[in-house]
Amino acid sequence: MKPTVLLFLLLLSVLQSRGQQFSFAEPKMGAIFNITIDGSDSLMARKGAYKAFARIDEINLALSDYSEQSETWQLNATSPANWVEVSEDLGKVLKMSQAMSEQTFGAFDPTIGALVQLWRRAKRKNELPGQQQIAEALAVNGFDAIVFDTSRLPFKIKYVKKGMKLDFGGIGKGYAVDEALKVLKAEGFARSFVSAGSSIAAADAPASKPSWDFLLEDKNSGGPGINELIKCTNCFIASSGDIYQYLEFGGRKYSHIIDPETGEALTNGAFVIVTAPSGAQADAYATAFCVMEMEEIRRFLERNSDVSAMVWKKNGEVMEQLTFGQSFVN
């Protein structure tokens, strides 16, 4: 998955409870995955965390577009014109992605891998891609460029447009924290949470407190000034934005987030925090909200009461903010 040094501008820290907790951390999918378990047996907690980390490795092997050993990388490299079998993880995430792409009118789109790679190369070279290059990458994105069958196992997929590339960077870590938390629950650790930089999945509250308390705090002097405390149980949080991941060219910042309609990197200084019914949904919606207009986001949130969001975007020199949903009511 795409590497992240930190949670863009956001520092998500946990206000620790006074009970006994065990924390474990490993670098995976370009982020540091942290697992915290509220319990009494350190050995069993370690075994549970080990199994959760192993599950994350399985997901990375399916969804990464960085590793040549990953399923997604190999599909993108070969552009199979005939049906090929894919893993259950890849099929499930692709099916979820299509549903969320439709919900967000294409603002979230995992078929823009050619554009993502184009802008990734631009960042390495410190130069903007040409309009012809953008047009060529745009021509092979969209769900009409791929066909997949997830009606029964084994799931199958084929590429309709050669050169189309999948990129699950906007949903992969959210899905991974979901699945890691499922492992912890199956191992008997209902009081636990998993974080991965920009994504958090939390289960039941610790024994000594009524909730997990997550402090969302802006540590960047040029940021929008976030200081938000979220108290929650069985919750899923994600963030997205361009504070740390961007290309600066000609005095302008170009985000790592691409508008699937125009093929251009965002320049609106967007930063988004989302809570949703799952980590995968929170991750995908956070990406989409960076692209969508404020009024489009508001209408989406009005239709989907189980999703909350805080959104910051620049309108000229002015930083506009939208806060909507129960998760962010003080």
N, C-alpha and C positions, 0 to 999 in steps of 0.2 A: 504494500500500500504506500501511498505517498508519505514521505518522511516529514515529521513535524518536530521542531526543536522544542516547542512549548505549545501551550494552548493559545496560539496566536497572541493576542494581547492579554488573554485572560488567565488569571491564576485561580484555579479551583482548589481550595483547600478544605479539609474536613476539620470541623471543630470537634476534637476528640471527646468521647464520653469518658467517664471515670471508671468504667468497667474494664475487664480484661480483654484486650484485643491483640490480634496477631496480624502483622502486615507483611506483605511479600511484594517484590517488584522485579520485573524483567523487561528488557527492551524487546519489543515486537512490533511489526507492522509500522515501523518508523516512529514509534511513540514508546513511552514508558508505561507499561501496564502495571497498575497497582491493585492488589487484592487485600481487603481488610475483612477479617473474620472476628466477630464477637463471640467468644466462647471460653472454654476452660482447659482444653487439651491441645497443647502446642503441636504435638506430633501429628494428631489427626488433622489439625488445621493445615499443617504443612503438606500433608498428603492430598487434602482437598484442593489446595492452591496449585499443587503440581498437576493434578488432573485438569484443572481449569486452564492453566497455561498450555498444556498439551492440546486442548481443544482449540485454543487460539491459533496454535501452529497449524492445525488442520485447515482452519479457515483461511489463513494466510496463503497456504499452499494452493487453495482454490482461487482466491480473489486477487492476489497481488499482480500488478503489471510491471513490477521491478525484477522479480526473480525469474530466471529462465526456466526454473523447475516448476513454476506455478502453472496451473491449468489455464488461467486467463491469458498469461503471457504466450503460451503455446498456441492457443486459439487465435490470438491476434496475429501471431507470426505466420500461421498457415492459412487463415481465412477459409475454413472448410466450406466448399460449395455443396457437399453432400452431408447427410445426417451423421453426426458423431455423438456418442454418449458423453454426458458430463456428470459431475458429482451432484449429489443432492444439495450441498451448500450452494454451488454456483446456480443451479436451477431455481432454488428457492429465492435467492437474492435477486436474480434476474426477474422473476415473476413479481416480487414485491416492488422492484424498481419500476417496472412498467406501470403498476397501479399508481405509484406515487408520482410518476411522470405525468400521468393523465390528470391526477388531482391538482397538480401545480401547473397545468397547461404547458408542459415541456420545460419549465424552469429547472427542474431536476431531470437529468438525462444521462444515464451511464453509457450511452452509445457515442459519446463525444471524445473517445480516447484519442482519435487522430488529432483533434484540436488541442487536447491536453498535452500531448507529446510535442506538438508544434510549438506551443508556448513554453513548454519546459526547456526545449532546445534554445529558444529565444533568451530565456533567463540565463542559461549557461553562457551564451555568446554575448549577452548584454546588448541585444539588438532586437528590434521589433520584427515580427514576421511580415512578409509581403502580402498584399491583398490577394494576389493570385494563389499563394500558398493557403491562405485562410479559406478562399473559395473552394479549393480542391478538397480540403479537409471537411468543410461544411457539406459537400456533395455526398459524402459517405456516412454521415451520421443520421440518427433517427431510427425509430423502431421498425420502419419499413426496410431497413438495411439488414435485418436479422429475423430469423424464424426460430421459434423454440416450442417444444412440447413438454409441458410439465404435468400432463394429465395422469401419467402413470410412470412408475420407475421401470427401467432407467430413464432419466430425463435426457432429452436430445436437443441438439441445436445445429443450425447451419447458417452461414453468412450469405446473404443475398447480394450485397455489394462488396466486392473485393476492396480491401483497404479499410473497411470499417473496423474500429477497435473499441473494445469494452474498457471502461475505466470505473472501478467501484470505489474510488477514493472518497466519494461523498456519502457512502453508506457502510463501507467495510468495517470500520472500527465500531460503529454503532451496533452492527450485527454481531461482532465479536464479543462486546461486553454483554449483550443479551445472552449469547450462548454460554459464555463463561459463568454467568450468574446461574443459569440453569444447572450447570454441573455442580456448583457449590450447594444449591438447594437439594439436588439429588444425593449429595454426600451428607446431608443433614445439617448444613450451615445456612439456616434461613435468615439469620442475622448477619448480613454481609453486604459488601458492595464491591464493584469493579470499576476502575476508572482507567481511561486511556487518553490522557491529555485533553482532547476535545469532546470526549464522550464519557458518561457515567451511567451505570445501572445499579440501583440500590434496592435491596430487599427489605425485610422487616427491620424495625428499629433495634438498636442495641438494648441490652437488658436494663441499663441504668438510665435510659432517656426515652422520651416519647417519639423521637425522630432522629434521622441523620441530618446534621446541619452542614450545609455546604455554603461557604463564603465565596462569592464571586466578586473578585476585587481587581480593578484596573491598576496595573503596575507600570503602565507606559505613560510617559509624560505627555505624549501626543494623542493619547486615547480619549474616549468619550467620558471617562470618569465614572466607572462602574463601581458600585459598592452595594451588593445585593446579597441578602441572606435568604437561602431557600431551605426551609425545614420540610422534610418529606420522608415518607416511607414508600416502598414499592414504586419508585419513580425513576424516570429516565431523562437525562439532561444532555444536551449537545450544544456546541457553539461552532461558529464559522465566521471567517472574516479575513481581511488582507493586512492585518497589522504587521505581521512578521514575514509572511510569504508574499512577495511581490517583486516585480521588475521595475526599477526606476530608470526612466529614459526621458531625456528632454525636460527634466524637472517635473515629470508626472509619474505617479505610481500606478502600475498595472497589476491587478490582483492575480493570484493563482487560480481564481474562480472564473470560469468562462461562461459567457452568455450563449446558450445553445442555439439561439435564434440568429445572432449576428456573427458568432465565432470570435468575438472580441473579448479580451480580458476586461474585467470590471475596473472602473476607475472612480466608483462612487464612495470609496472609503467605508464600505458596509461592514458592520459587525452585528452578529445575531446570536441570541441565546434562546433555546427552545426546550420546553418540556413536552413529552408526548407519551403515548401508551407503550412504546418500546424504544430501545436505543437506536434501532435501525431507522424508525420513523423520525425520531428527533434529529438524527444525523442528516437524513435526506432533506427534511424540511428546513433545517438551518442553512443548508447549501442553497436550496431553492429561494428562500427569503432574501438572500443576498442579491439575487437576480431580479426578483419581482418588485414591482412598484409598491409603495406604501399602501395605497388604497386596495390593491390586489391582495396584499397580505391581510389587511383588515377584514376583507370580505371572506377570505379563506378561514380566518380564525372565528368569524361569526358562524360559519357553517360547521366548524369542527370544534365543539366546546371542550373536547378532551386534549386540545393542544393550546399551549400558552407560549408567548414569545415576547422578547424585548429586542427591538431593532434600532440600530443607529445607522444613518446614512447622511452623506454630505449633499447638500443642495446649494451649490456654489460654495460660499465660505461658511455657510450655516450648517451645523450638525443637527439634523432632525431626529426625533426619537418617537417610537411607537411602543407602548406597553399594553398588552392585551392578554387576559386570561387569569384564572384563579391562582396560578402558581406564583404570580408576582404582585399579589395584593398584600400590602403590609398589614 
